Amino acid sequence: LSMKKELPKYIKESLFEQNIQETNRGKNLLIIKAVERIIKNFFSFEISEIKKGNKIIVKWLDNPEAIPPQQLNLPTNNLNVNIWGVIDRIDLYNNSYRIIDYKTGNFNPKEIQCNDMSEIQEKPKLLQLLLYALLFHKQNPQLDRPLFAGIINLRSNNFQFQTCKINKIINI
């Protein structure tokens, strides 16, 4: 609840860091008000999830240390590739890890679903999330909890976690 109260201060600091000075009128004011509304609604949703008895522990937010650069070996090409990514959020939701990518644009859940891995090259959002899950699991091989990857669409009204599905399987 204190975060909701502190929100204008954090937005102001962020605008200052980005050298955005004119914020009292025009499109900047409209954007700021829209961002405030989205964040407040998202906080309210998260609070309602906790009140329903769900346990949410945010482990990382937009932190490159969550998944440091790693090398992947592609045996079919005898190639080693260095890969890394910055995940929007990794949390523990009840007893499961969730790798979450926030989206602010249009999003269709079919973009992170496929029936066969051969379809993945046509689904960049799914590929991105699966790579994040792979890198997270490589970094944490001792994981003893289910791992899900998905998207929370900040444009929607319900902020539901949309999971990746491969052949209807969601546990990565």
RAHU-V289332 format. One record per residue. N is the residue number from 1. RES is the residue in one letter. SS is DSSP state (alpha for helix, beta for strand, coil for the rest). OMEGA is omega in degrees with one decimal (999 if undefined). Layout:
n;res;ss;omega
N;RES;SS;OMEGA
N;RES;SS;OMEGA
//
This chain:
n;res;ss;omega
1;L;coil;178.4
2;S;alpha;178.9
3;M;alpha;177.8
4;K;alpha;179.9
5;K;alpha;-177.5
6;E;alpha;-174.5
7;L;alpha;179.6
8;P;alpha;178.9
9;K;alpha;-179.7
10;Y;alpha;177.9
11;I;alpha;178.9
12;K;alpha;178.2
13;E;alpha;180.0
14;S;alpha;177.8
15;L;alpha;178.3
16;F;alpha;179.1
17;E;alpha;-179.3
18;Q;coil;179.9
19;N;coil;175.2
20;I;coil;-170.9
21;Q;coil;-177.3
22;E;coil;-175.4
23;T;coil;-174.9
24;N;coil;179.9
25;R;coil;174.8
26;G;alpha;-174.4
27;K;alpha;177.1
28;N;alpha;178.5
29;L;alpha;179.1
30;L;alpha;179.3
31;I;alpha;179.7
32;I;alpha;179.7
33;K;alpha;178.1
34;A;alpha;178.8
35;V;alpha;178.1
36;E;alpha;-178.9
37;R;alpha;-179.4
38;I;alpha;-178.1
39;I;alpha;179.0
40;K;alpha;178.3
41;N;alpha;179.0
42;F;alpha;176.1
43;F;alpha;179.0
44;S;alpha;177.6
45;F;alpha;-179.5
46;E;alpha;178.2
47;I;alpha;179.2
48;S;alpha;176.6
49;E;alpha;178.9
50;I;alpha;179.3
51;K;alpha;176.8
52;K;coil;178.5
53;G;coil;177.4
54;N;coil;178.7
55;K;coil;-179.5
56;I;beta;175.3
57;I;beta;178.0
58;V;beta;-178.0
59;K;beta;179.8
60;W;beta;172.9
61;L;beta;174.2
62;D;coil;-173.8
63;N;coil;-179.2
64;P;alpha;179.7
65;E;alpha;179.0
66;A;alpha;178.0
67;I;alpha;178.2
68;P;coil;179.0
69;P;coil;-178.7
70;Q;beta;178.5
71;Q;beta;174.7
72;L;beta;177.5
73;N;beta;176.7
74;L;beta;-171.3
75;P;coil;-177.9
76;T;coil;179.5
77;N;coil;-174.4
78;N;coil;-173.1
79;L;beta;172.3
80;N;beta;-177.6
81;V;beta;173.2
82;N;beta;-175.9
83;I;beta;178.1
84;W;coil;177.1
85;G;coil;175.8
86;V;coil;-177.0
87;I;coil;-179.7
88;D;coil;-176.8
89;R;beta;167.7
90;I;beta;179.5
91;D;beta;168.5
92;L;beta;178.5
93;Y;beta;-170.8
94;N;coil;-176.7
95;N;coil;-175.4
96;S;beta;171.4
97;Y;beta;174.6
98;R;beta;171.0
99;I;beta;-170.7
100;I;beta;172.0
101;D;beta;177.0
102;Y;beta;175.0
103;K;beta;177.2
104;T;coil;179.1
105;G;coil;177.8
106;N;coil;-176.9
107;F;coil;175.8
108;N;coil;-178.7
109;P;alpha;178.7
110;K;alpha;178.7
111;E;alpha;179.8
112;I;alpha;177.4
113;Q;beta;172.4
114;C;beta;178.5
115;N;coil;-175.7
116;D;coil;-177.7
117;M;alpha;178.7
118;S;alpha;179.6
119;E;alpha;-169.0
120;I;alpha;-179.0
121;Q;alpha;178.0
122;E;alpha;-175.7
123;K;coil;-174.6
124;P;alpha;179.4
125;K;alpha;177.7
126;L;alpha;178.6
127;L;alpha;178.9
128;Q;alpha;-177.7
129;L;alpha;178.4
130;L;alpha;175.1
131;L;alpha;176.6
132;Y;alpha;-179.6
133;A;alpha;178.7
134;L;alpha;-179.6
135;L;alpha;179.0
136;F;alpha;-179.3
137;H;alpha;176.5
138;K;alpha;179.8
139;Q;alpha;-175.8
140;N;coil;-174.5
141;P;coil;-179.1
142;Q;coil;-178.2
143;L;coil;179.2
144;D;coil;-179.4
145;R;coil;175.7
146;P;coil;-179.8
147;L;beta;178.4
148;F;beta;175.1
149;A;beta;-179.4
150;G;beta;-173.1
151;I;beta;166.0
152;I;beta;-179.3
153;N;beta;-177.7
154;L;coil;175.9
155;R;coil;-177.7
156;S;coil;-179.5
157;N;coil;-174.1
158;N;coil;174.6
159;F;coil;179.5
160;Q;coil;176.9
161;F;beta;178.9
162;Q;beta;-173.5
163;T;beta;170.6
164;C;coil;177.1
165;K;beta;174.3
166;I;beta;-175.4
167;N;coil;177.8
168;K;coil;177.7
169;I;beta;-177.9
170;I;coil;179.5
171;N;coil;-177.4
172;I;coil;999
//
